Amino acid sequence: MIKKAQCRLKVATMKYFYLFIIYVVGLVISSLGLALIIKSGLGVGPGDSVAVGISRHAPITVGSVMIIAFVILLLVNAWIERKRPQFESLLPIILRGRTLDIFLYGTLDHASFEVWWTQWGIFTLGLVATAVGIAIYLRTPFPRIPLDHFMMIMNEKTNQSKSSVRIFTESGMALIGFLLGAPVGIGTLIVALLLGPFIQAAYQGARPIVRLWSHPQKAKKQAPR
């Protein structure tokens, strides 16, 4: 009996280790996608527009602004749900902010895309990567970035699809970003309208990840509206 229990514990530990790797990979892919959208020159994403706008008026990186904003949103989510703040979400918050800065100010720092077809190619790649990365990490049982958790909360409370909630939320952030002087353009509108549906589609495609940790009946309930 002891050996069987130890074996089950070992299997469960390895399973969650693999899930954590998937979780981190999803976050990094989404950060890369956001960086590519920003670098495309077609307009920053709605959520990023606020961070980019603030970073233009203060000596602070885009990722650092995101970390601060996400911590505030973490407290807002707790107030909406009438629960304790999910401080465990500091993990994805820091991962998102720091990896985004690594891509923006390191890997892609000197990258410039001036020809129209390279701009659109990088933008499209960034949009897809952002959606896929978010969908992958949302399918794991680990803490969510407050913005994505907010989307899930509103999805449940309003009975609206994730796509609709995302479009509404990001449209509002795009307006704030524009007022802050961020480079809001055609790309911003496209992200506001298409990122939600892309996440919805990718979320469905990432359903097998749930089977690694959830009971079959729970996995069915995890399917988005």
Buried (B, 14 or more C-beta within 10 A) or exposed (E): EEEEEEEEEEEEEEEBEBBEEBBBBBBBBBBBBBBBBBBBBBBBBBBBBBBBBBBEEEEBBBBBBBBBBBBEBBEEBBEEBEEEBBEEBBBBBBBBBBBBBBBBEEEBEEBEBEEEEBBBBBBBBBBBBBBBBBBBBBBBEBBBBBBBBBBBBBBEEEEBBBBBBBBBBBBEBBBBBBEBEBBBBEBBBBBBBBBBBBBBBBBEEBBEBBEBBBEEEEBEEBEBE
